[in-house]
């Protein structure tokens, strides 16, 4: 079966969904064109999508062009829903990037093109809305080359652009001006073609130019540019022809072992989980058991996307996309089968905003938590978390529109009214230097039956966190080493200032246990303490993570020296809108760069997470600083900040924790 997974990508309001509708209409899949304005398009099925006129969830529709089956995936164009695009890009064989002839190259266009080039996905451009006032086909084509580092080739000619009388004509490869443009562009990567163009141009037939163009499009060397108006259909037939002939296809084996990928999760009307699965090999049948990372699951229902509709089926094979029921343990991104498909992944920036979810009625708090967990299955990047001490619920966001969509979804789908606090910027911590921590078995101040030594070092930006053993593995049970490694990564979720620690390498330099008394719990409980000591010695910096999308970062830089700023350490937060981010930091009382504000217990020994003590350079605690609040951690785990707090405060007080104290609840003995 000849199949093509085709993505339609664009900045919001470039006409992406309208183009999808026109392609389906021209292919005979639908009898009547839908409109985004009237909310009756084929791919915008959510009520919220029809109300707002924007695409929120990626949608799948399948149709045939000639002898090729096209699985068309319509993706959101709004930056707040870039996570939907990320999950789709790894499946694509090719893409159509839609650009408005009026607005030209926009922010999301740059992001999408960079991701496609990084993944090696071939793509063509469609410059839409040439019949709108202000349309600039020639200027936009030049802007593609200047701003996106691509090699565009204009395949269309536009007459009377910018008026309702605009006409689009497809250029013939054998005639000027396309013949010279093709030969010059293709000759940059094909020496034989360039020689014939200069010496014997009559050898360059239309068929040869077409083959060379298709080959170089597949390699991502050139990018044909088509023009048109999706609403009227002008220029769309030429694009359809290019989809059928220029873009590379897949030839898959339906008789091979089952392999594929889950790229989308939905909930059915009865609350059951529905997984969108694309098979790259094999055939999956009803009631067959499927290998998932979490174990085997049995398929109870299959709905295959064909001819613009989804219908029930007893099986589906490689090259097809289906909505599968019965996979209760499925998660977005799961590779299925014993030989899972290997595909690239677009690494867009993670969410940069965070907000607290507030229930209008206190009795709805538990229901909102459960509803948000179901929504997190569909969008894992919202990074749902709850503060166990205060029962506060937080979600990560890409923007304010996403917040409004979450609020509306809670109301319409779950009947729950919720509010949101003002969004705050998510920051990260990076280690500045190297540091080490060590706690020895049976030594003073170590209440656990374990010896752990850890060294912390910075890694290059974007390298992520890593863990390595620098001790003999055979001296302890493997479960003890695994406990240390798992706890290290969990502890790095909250560093000295309460933010996630990134680009950090942790090496285990010392290990010892006491058999048979030591358990894995001893190593899990001691690891955060030792790691926090190492992080304190290494010091961590809290730089701003680049904000995408939006101009908040630029605004912050421009106004950093303005009046009324809030300054925490080396980071300035102008005016009140940034006080939420400032609350995540603490002021260093003596002007040094060492992490100095560490939460401590109040006068009655309670640790409510809201009182802070500033430590001077001699390690002594001064009067409590203003209560700014602290971020929460996973239940049953002591954060790096809490571990440093415990270690330093007890050292100053000359006391040690009672054996058995765990998590963030600290008890002090005499």
N, C-alpha and C positions, 0 to 999 in steps of 0.2 A: 504494500500500500504506500502510495506517494503522499506524504503528509507534510504540512508546513504549519508550525506554530508561529502565528503572526501577532505581534503586539502593536497596538495603536497607542502612541505616547505623545504627550503634548503638555504645554503649559495650560493652566486653566483658561477656559473660554476661547481656545484656539479653534474649536470646531471639531474636536476629536469624536465625540459621540454622534454628531451629525454625519461625519464621514463614515462611521461604522454603519449607520442606518442606510446611507446611500449605497454602500457596498452590498449590503444584504438585499436591498431592493433590486439592484442591477443583477444580482445573482439569482433572482427569482425566489428568494427565501421568504420574503414578506410581500404582500399585495398592496400595502399602503404605507407610505412614508410616515414615520412618527416624527414628533418635534420635541425638542428639549423644553421649549416654552410651555407646551400643553401637557408635558409629562407623560407621553405615551410611546416613548422609544422602546426598542426591543431589549436593550441591555440595562437601562436604569429601572430596576424592578422594585427597589425599596421605596416605600412611601415618602421617606425623608428626601431621597434623591429627586423624586418628582416634584416635591414641594419647593426645594431649593434650586433645582435646575443644575445640579452638579453631580458628578460621579463620586461616590463614596467608597464603594466596594468594587473590586475587579469582577468583571462579568465575562462569561465564556459563551460563544456561539460558534457553531460549526457549519460550513457550507462548502460547496464544490465549485471550483473554477476550472473548466475543462476536465482533465483527468487527475487533477490535484485536489486533495481534501485540505481545506484551510481551517485550522482551529484558531479563530480570531479571539483575542483577549483584549477587551476594552478596559483601560486602567484609569484611575483617578488622575486629574491634572492638578488638583490643588496641593500645594506643598504640605499641608497638614496631614495628608493621607499617603505620603511617600512610602510608608511601610507596605501598603498594598502593591505598589509598583515593585518594590524590592523582592517580594516573594514570587513575582511572576517572571522577572528578567532571566532567572536561571533556566527557565523552560523554553525560552524563545529560540527559534531558528533564525528569525529576521524580524525587523520592525519597520514601521512607518512613523516617522517623526513629523507631526503636524505643526506648522508654523503659521501664524497669522500674517497676512500680507500687509496688515495695517500696523500692528504692534511690533512685528519683526521678532528678532531673537530676544527671548526673555529669560528670567533667572532660572526657571524650571527647565527650560530648553537646554541650557548649559549643563545643568546637573544630569539630565537624562543622557545627553550625548556623551559626556565623560564616562558614565556608567556603562553605556553600550560599547564604547571603545575599549574600556578596561576588560570587559567580558569577551570581546571579540565577536559580538553579535553584529552581523551586517545590517545596514538600514538604508532607506531612501527617505527623501524629504518630500512632503506635500505642502506647498504654500497655498493656504486656504484663504477664502474671502477676498478674491481678486476683484469681486464686483462691489466691494464696499468703498465708500468715500475715503480717500487717503491711501489706497492700496499701492504698494511699491514693489512690484515683483523683481525688477532688476536690482534695486538697492538691497532688498532682503537677500537675494542670492549672493551678492557680494559680501553682505554681512555674515553669511554662513561661513565663508572661507576666512574672513578676517577674525571672527570671534570664537569659532568652534574648532579650529585646526582640522578641518575636513577638506576634501577635494570635491566640491560640487560640480556637477555637469548639468546645465539647464537643458531639459528635455522638452520644454513647452515654450510656446510663444503666446503672449497675452496682448490682445488688441483692445484698446479703450479701457485699460485697467482703471479701477476706481469709479466706474459707473455701472448702472444697471444693464447697459448694452455691452458689457465686457464679454469678449469671446476668447476661448482658449483653443489653440491649435497644437496638435502633437507634431513635433519636428521629425522629419525622416532622416535616419542615420546616413543615408547615402547622399543627402543634399546639404548644401550650405544653409545656415551656419553650423549645423550640428556636426557635419562631417569633419571639419577642421577641429572643432572643439573636442570631439571624441578622439581623434588621432593624436592630438597634443596631450590630452590627459592620459590616455591609455599608453602612449609611447613612453611616458615617464617610467613605466614599470615593465615595458615589453620592447626590448631592443629590436627584435625582428620586425615588429609592426612599425616602429619608428623608421627603420631603414627603408621599408617599402613605402611609407608615406612620403619620404623625401625623394627616393629614387624612382620607384615604380608605383605610384598611387593607384593605378588601375587594378592592382592585385587586391586592394582592400575592398572586398565585397561586403554587402550588408550582413551576410551570414557570419563572416569572420569578425566583423566589428561587434556583432551581437554576442558571439561566443566569448570574445576577449572582455567585453563589458561585464557579462555574467560572472566570469572567473574573478575579475578584479573586485566586483561588488561582494562576492562571497568572501574574499580575503580582506575586505574592509579598506581597500585602497582608494576607491572612488565612491561617490555617493550621488546618484542621479537625483535631480530636482524636478518635480512635476508641479504644475500650477493648476488651480481650479477653484470651484466654488461648490462645496458639498451640498448646500441647500438647493442649488439649481441642477447639480449634476455635471456642470461644465468641467472638463478635464479629468473626470473620474474614470472614464473608460481606458485612458492611457495608463493610469495608475493600476487598474485591474489587470491590464495586459502585462505590466511589469511584475505584479505579484505572481502571475502565472508562469512567467518566463525568466525573469532576472534573479529572483530571490532563491537561495539554495534550499533544498528540501531534505527530508530525512527518509532513508529507506530502512525500515525497522523489521525485526524478525518476530512475527507473532508466535512462532513455534519454540522460541528460546525460553530460558528461565524467566519467571516473573520478576520484573524490576520496574521501579518508577518512583514517583515523588508526590507527597501530599503538599499542596501549595495553598489550600484554603480550607477553613472550617466554618460551618454554619450550624444552626440549630433548627430542627424541623418544628412543625406546628405542635407536636407533642413533646418537645423538649429534647428529642433524640439528637445525637451528634451526627452530622453529615460531613463527610470528608471528600474534597475534590482531589481526584487522583489522576495523574497522567502516567501512562505506561510507556516505557521505552523499550520493553522487551516482554515477550510472552503473552499469555491470554489468561485473564482472571474470570472465574465462573462463580455463579451464585452458590452460597454455602461452602465455598472454599476457604481454607484457613490461610491467612496472610501473615508473613513475617514482618513484624514491626520492631523498632528498637526496644519497646517495653514488653515484648512477648507476642505470641500468636493471637490473632483476632479472627473471628469468623465473619465473612461477608453475608449479610442478611438481605440486602437489596441493592440493585444497580440501576442507575438512570444514566443513559448515554446521551451525549450531545451530538445530534445529527440533524442536518438540513434545517438549521435554525431553531430547533426545538430539542427538548430533553424527553426521553421516553424510557419506560422500563425495559430491561433486557435481561437475558439469562447469562450473558457474558459480554466482555469487551476486550479488545486486543491492543497490541502495541500501536501507538500513534493516535489512539483515541483518548478523550478526556471523559470521565464519568464521575457522577456524584454517588458515593458509596455509603451505605448504612451498615451499622454493626461494629464499627471500629471505635469502641468506647475509649480506648487508650491512645488514639491517634492525636498527634500534635502537628502544628504547621511546621513544615520543613523536614518531616520524617521521610527517610528513604526506606522504601519497602522492597521486600524480596531478598534473596540470598546474594544477589549480585546487584546491589543498588546502583542507580545511575549516578555518575559523577558529573556534577555541573557546577559552574562558577556561581558566585553569589555576589550581588551588588552591595558593597559596603557603604551605604549612605550614612550620614551622620546620625547618631542616636538622638532621641528626644532631648531637647535642651531646656524644657520648662517642666515645672512640677506644680501641682495644685492639690489642695486638701478638699475632699468630698464631704459635704455636710448634709445629713438627712434633715428634711423639713420637719419630720416627726421622729423623735428619738426612738420610737418603737420600730421604725423601719431600718435602723442601722444594720442589723444582721441580714435583712433581706437585700439591702443595697450591696453589702459585701458579697453575697452569693451571686447577685446579678452581675456585678463587675467582674467576678471570676469567670462567668460565662463569656462576657465580652472580651476578657483577656485571652480566651482560647482563640478568638477570631483575630485579635491583634495583640500578640505577646509583647510588643514594644511599649504598651502603655505602662508596663512595669508596675503592676499593682502591688502595693505593700501596705501593711498595717502596723501602727505602733502599739505594741502589746500593753505598755504602761497606761496609755491614755485612750486606747481603742480608736485612734484617729486613722483614717484611710486616705492614702495618697495615690495619685496616678501621675505618670509622666506624659507629657504632651509635646506635639510639634507646633501647636499654635492654638489661638483662641477659637477658631472655627471647629476644631476637633473637640474642644471642651463643650461647645454648644451642641454638637452632634451626640456626644455621650449623654448629656443632660436630656436631650430629646428622646434618645433611645431608651433611657431608663423610664421615662414617663410613658411612652407609647407601647413599648414591648413588655414592660414589667409593672407598669402602674405605680411607679415610685417617684416621688418628688424629691429632687436633690438640688443643692446649691453648691457653689464652688468659691473658695477663697481666691484672692488675687494670685495669679501665677507668679512663681519665683524662678529664678535662673538656677539650673542644675550645674554645680561645679564639680571638679575632680581634683584629686591630690596626686602629685608625683613626687617620688623621693628625690632629694637634692644630692645626697651623697651616700656613702656606705655606712652601715651601722650593724652592730651585733648585740644579741641578747643571749643570756645563758642562765638556766636554773638547774641546780644539781640535786640529785636525789639525796635525801636525808640531811640536806644542808638547811640552815636557818632561812626562814621566810618562804620555803617551798613546802606547801602542805600536801603535795601530790606525790604519788609513788612513781616518779618519772624524772629522767634527765633529758632536757631538750636544749640544744643550742641552735640558733638561727642567725643567718647573715642576710642583710638586705642590701641590694644594689639597684641603681637605676638602669633601665633599659632604654633603647632608642624610642623616640616618639612613635606611637602607633604599633609598637611591638607586642603590647599586651603583657599580662602577668605570666610568670613561669615559676616552676618549682623543681629543685634538683636535690639529690642525696649526695652528700660528701662523707658518708660514714659507711661502714660495712653493713650490708643488708642482712647478713646471716646472724647478727648478734641479738636480734629481737624478732618476734613474730611479724609477719608481713602486715597484719591488720593494724599494728601500732604505727607503722610508717604511713599506711593509707589514712589512718585517723588524723595524723599530723598534716598530711597534704590537703585533705578535704577541709580541715579547719582553717588552714592558711588562706585558702581561696575564699572561704566564707568570711573570715575576719577582714580581709582586704576590701570587703564591700563598704566598710566604714573605717576611715582612718582617724588621724589625730584630730582633725577639724570636723569630723563627722561625715565627710564625703568619701566616695569610692576612691580607692587607691589604684592607679593604673600604671602601666609600663614599669613594673616592679619585678625583680628577680629575687626569689627567696631560696636560700640554700640551707639544708640541715647539716650542721657541723658537729653536733654531739648528740648521742642517744644512749640511753641506758634504762633498764627496767629491773624490777625486783620480782623474780619468779618465786611462787606463783601468785603473789599478791597484786602486782600491777595489772591494770586493765586498760582497754582502749579509752575508757572514759577519763582516766588520769591524763593521757596525752591530749585528748580533746580539750580538756579544761585548762591545761597548762599552756598549750600552744598560743592562745591569744595574748596571754601575759608576756611570754617571751617575745612574740612578734611585735607587740606594742613597744617593748623596751628597745628593740632593734630599730623600729620606725622612729622612735623618739631620738635615738642617737643619730640616725641618718638625716632626720628632719624632712619634712614634706612641704612642698610649695603648692599653692592653690591658684593656678593660672586660670584665666577664663577659657572655657571651651568655646570654640567658634560657634556662634549662633547661626543656625540655618533652618528655616528661612528667616528673613526679616533683617532689619537694619539696626537692631538693638545694640549690636556690638559697636557699629560705627557711631551711633548716638552716644554710647557710653564713652568712647574715646574722645569725641568732640566736647563732651560736657564734663570730663573728669576733673577739670580745674575750675569748674563753675562754683558759684556760692551754694551753700546748702548741701554739700556732698556728705555722704556717710562713709567714713574710712575705717577699714578693718585691716590692720597689718599693712601689707603693700597693695591692697586692692581698694579702689575708691568706688563708691556706689552713689551716683548723683540722685538727688531728690527722693521722694518717698516711694516712688515706684520700685526702687531697688533695695528698699529696706528689708524685703523678704530675703534677698540674697545675703544682705549684711548680717541677718540673724544667724546665718550658717557659720559665721566666723566669730572670732573672739579677739578682743584688743590686747595687744602685748603691752603690759603696764610699764616695762622698763625700756621700751623702744628697741629691744633686741629682736632678731628674726627667728628665734627659737619658738616652737609651739608652747605658749605659756598659759593659755586659758584652758583649764581642765576642770570639768565638773566634779564637785565634791559633795559630801554629805552636809546637811545643815546642822544646826546646833543640837538637834535631837538624834543625829546619826542617820537620818533618812536621806536617801538619794532619790530625789524626785526628778532628776534630769533637767531641772530648770535653774539650779543655782550653780554659780561658777566661782572658782577661786583663781586668782592670778598668782603665778609662782614667780618669785624673783630669781635673779641669777644664782643666788645661794640656795635655791630649792625650798625656801620657806614660803608658806602660804600667807598672803595678805588678806585684807578684808574682801568679802564676796563682791564680785563685779556684778553689774546689772544682769538680770535674768533675761537671756535672749532665747532660750530653748535649745534643745538638742535633737538630733535626728535619731530615729529608732533603728534597731537591728533585729535580726531574726530571733524569735523566742528561743531561750535556752543557750544563746551564744553571747559571750561578753565581747563588746566591740574593742577595737584598738584604743579608742579614746578612754573607754571605761577601764581597760586594763592598765593603761599608763596612769590614770587617775588613782586607781587602787594602789599600784606599786609605789608611786611617789608620795602619796598622802600617808600611807602606812609606814613608809620609811621615815618620813618626818616625825610621825607620832611614835615611832618605835614599837609598833604593834604588827601583828600578822593576822590574816583572815583565819577564821575557824575552819577546820577541815569540813568539807562538804558544802561549802558555799559555792554556788555556781551562778552563771548568767550575770545579769545586771543587778541582781539583788545581793548587796554586800553586807556581810555581818562582821562585826568586830569583836574580838575577844579581849580580855584584860591582859 
